Amino acid sequence: MRRAVGTIAMIWASVAHAGGTARLPARAAPAAQDTVAPFGGTLGPVQRPPTAALARPVVLRAVRAGRDAGFDRVVFEFSGDASPGYLVEYVTQPVRACGSGALVPLSGTGHLMVRFEPAQAHDTLGRATTRARALAPHLPQVRELKLVCDFEGQVEWAIGLAARRRFRVLVDSLPSRVIVDVRHRD
């Protein structure tokens, strides 16, 4: 079973490397942990502090969302093999842009914030490194995603959900990805 999981992960990784995000199937790439761990999920914050080994911010390269059996998946893909620290949590206050403080309208009744550190979503010339800075996949749970912060080594995305549901966070490599799954039902 472990060999099959490893093989599947290697196939997905090679697909992602070969064609980038444009050629990936509509369903987001699975993480190896999916087949060995039940999806319990949480409603509370999930955090992993940044590792001391990261001297520079990692660069966000792609964001995509897809539907899977029983949950929606959001994948944040980074350059290199290192993943940033993260904090994923529900918020009840209005979502605001980090620099201006302007209100950011967001679909749905559940708002999940995903913060990465140290990370950036721009290159050295200030150009965006992801094709989209907002997505509206209209999945069963994930309705909308918006980049709300890319400043001083911090990247933050707001995810508008149909309802507040249990979620889990997975980390995968080749390429480096932080994956947020949101259950369709609790």
C-alpha positions as CSV (number, residue, x, y, z in Angstrom):
1,M,0.0,0.0,0.0
2,R,2.8,2.4,0.9
3,R,4.5,1.7,-2.4
4,A,1.3,2.5,-4.3
5,V,0.9,5.8,-2.4
6,G,4.4,6.8,-3.2
7,T,3.9,5.9,-6.9
8,I,0.8,8.0,-7.1
9,A,2.5,10.9,-5.4
10,M,5.4,10.6,-7.8
11,I,3.1,10.5,-10.9
12,W,1.2,13.7,-9.7
13,A,4.5,15.4,-9.0
14,S,5.8,14.7,-12.5
15,V,2.6,15.9,-14.0
16,A,2.8,19.1,-12.1
17,H,6.5,19.6,-13.1
18,A,5.9,18.7,-16.8
19,G,3.0,20.9,-17.5
20,G,2.6,23.4,-14.7
21,T,-0.7,24.3,-13.4
22,A,-2.4,24.7,-16.9
23,R,-2.2,21.0,-17.6
24,L,-3.2,19.6,-14.3
25,P,-6.5,17.8,-14.1
26,A,-9.5,19.8,-12.7
27,R,-9.1,17.8,-9.5
28,A,-6.2,19.2,-7.4
29,A,-3.3,16.8,-6.9
30,P,-3.6,14.5,-3.9
31,A,-1.1,14.5,-1.1
32,A,0.4,11.2,-0.1
33,Q,-1.2,11.5,3.4
34,D,-4.8,11.4,1.9
35,T,-4.9,7.6,1.5
36,V,-3.5,6.7,5.0
37,A,-5.2,9.2,7.3
38,P,-9.0,9.6,7.9
39,F,-10.3,13.1,7.4
40,G,-11.3,14.3,10.9
41,G,-10.5,17.9,10.5
42,T,-10.8,20.8,12.9
43,L,-12.6,24.1,13.3
44,G,-9.7,25.6,15.3
45,P,-6.5,27.2,14.1
46,V,-3.8,25.1,12.6
47,Q,-0.3,26.5,12.7
48,R,3.2,25.5,11.8
49,P,5.9,28.1,12.6
50,P,8.5,29.0,9.9
51,T,11.6,26.9,10.1
52,A,14.8,28.6,11.1
53,A,16.4,27.2,7.9
54,L,14.4,29.6,5.7
55,A,16.6,32.7,5.4
56,R,14.6,34.1,2.5
57,P,10.8,34.1,1.7
58,V,9.6,31.2,-0.5
59,V,7.8,32.3,-3.6
60,L,4.2,31.4,-4.2
61,R,3.9,30.0,-7.8
62,A,0.3,28.8,-8.2
63,V,-3.0,28.6,-6.4
64,R,-5.7,26.2,-7.5
65,A,-8.9,24.7,-6.1
66,G,-10.8,21.5,-7.0
67,R,-13.5,19.2,-5.7
68,D,-12.7,15.7,-4.3
69,A,-15.0,13.0,-2.8
70,G,-16.3,14.6,0.4
71,F,-14.2,17.7,0.4
72,D,-12.9,20.7,-1.6
73,R,-9.2,21.2,-1.9
74,V,-7.1,24.4,-2.2
75,V,-3.5,24.0,-3.2
76,F,-0.8,26.6,-2.6
77,E,2.3,25.7,-4.6
78,F,5.7,27.3,-3.8
79,S,9.1,27.3,-5.6
80,G,11.8,25.0,-4.4
81,D,11.4,22.3,-1.9
82,A,10.9,24.3,1.3
83,S,7.5,25.2,2.6
84,P,6.8,28.4,4.6
85,G,5.3,28.5,8.1
86,Y,1.5,28.9,8.0
87,L,-1.5,29.8,10.1
88,V,-5.0,28.6,8.9
89,E,-8.0,29.8,10.9
90,Y,-11.6,31.0,10.7
91,V,-12.2,34.7,11.2
92,T,-15.4,36.3,12.2
93,Q,-14.4,40.0,11.6
94,P,-14.6,41.5,8.2
95,V,-11.7,40.6,5.8
96,R,-9.4,43.5,5.1
97,A,-6.4,44.1,2.8
98,C,-3.2,44.2,4.8
99,G,-1.8,47.5,3.4
100,S,-4.8,49.7,3.0
101,G,-7.2,48.2,5.5
102,A,-9.9,48.3,2.8
103,L,-12.7,45.9,3.2
104,V,-12.4,42.8,0.9
105,P,-15.8,41.5,-0.1
106,L,-15.9,37.7,0.1
107,S,-18.5,35.2,-0.9
108,G,-20.0,32.7,1.6
109,T,-20.7,32.6,5.3
110,G,-17.5,31.0,6.4
111,H,-14.2,32.9,6.0
112,L,-11.0,30.9,6.3
113,M,-7.7,32.9,6.4
114,V,-4.5,31.3,5.2
115,R,-1.2,33.1,6.2
116,F,2.2,32.1,5.0
117,E,5.5,33.3,6.4
118,P,8.2,33.9,5.2
119,A,6.7,34.0,1.7
120,Q,6.0,36.3,-1.2
121,A,3.7,36.3,-4.2
122,H,5.9,38.6,-6.3
123,D,9.3,38.6,-7.9
124,T,12.3,40.9,-7.3
125,L,10.7,43.5,-9.7
126,G,7.4,43.4,-7.9
127,R,5.6,41.4,-10.6
128,A,3.0,38.9,-9.5
129,T,4.2,35.2,-9.5
130,T,0.7,33.7,-9.7
131,R,-1.6,34.0,-12.6
132,A,-4.6,34.7,-10.5
133,R,-4.9,36.9,-7.4
134,A,-8.6,36.0,-7.0
135,L,-10.4,32.8,-8.0
136,A,-14.1,31.9,-8.0
137,P,-14.3,28.1,-8.4
138,H,-17.9,27.9,-7.0
139,L,-17.3,24.4,-5.5
140,P,-19.6,22.9,-2.9
141,Q,-17.7,24.6,-0.1
142,V,-15.0,26.8,-1.7
143,R,-16.8,29.7,-3.3
144,E,-14.0,32.3,-3.7
145,L,-10.3,32.9,-2.9
146,K,-8.6,36.3,-2.8
147,L,-5.1,37.4,-2.1
148,V,-5.4,40.0,0.7
149,C,-1.7,40.4,1.6
150,D,1.7,40.2,-0.1
151,F,3.9,42.4,2.1
152,E,7.1,42.2,4.1
153,G,7.5,38.4,3.9
154,Q,3.9,37.6,4.5
155,V,1.3,36.3,2.0
156,E,-2.3,35.9,3.1
157,W,-5.3,34.4,1.2
158,A,-8.9,34.6,2.3
159,I,-11.2,31.7,1.3
160,G,-14.9,32.3,1.2
161,L,-16.8,29.1,2.1
162,A,-20.5,28.2,1.7
163,A,-20.5,27.4,5.4
164,R,-18.1,27.0,8.3
165,R,-16.9,23.3,8.0
166,R,-14.0,21.2,9.4
167,F,-10.7,21.5,7.5
168,R,-7.3,20.0,7.5
169,V,-3.9,21.2,6.4
170,L,-1.4,18.9,4.6
171,V,2.2,19.7,3.4
172,D,3.7,17.9,0.4
173,S,6.8,18.3,-1.6
174,L,8.0,18.0,-5.2
175,P,6.9,20.7,-5.7
176,S,6.4,22.2,-2.3
177,R,2.7,22.6,-1.5
178,V,0.5,23.5,1.4
179,I,-2.9,22.0,0.9
180,V,-6.1,23.0,2.7
181,D,-9.1,20.6,2.5
182,V,-12.5,21.6,3.6
183,R,-15.2,19.0,4.2
184,H,-18.5,19.2,2.4
185,R,-20.4,18.1,5.5
186,D,-19.6,17.7,9.2
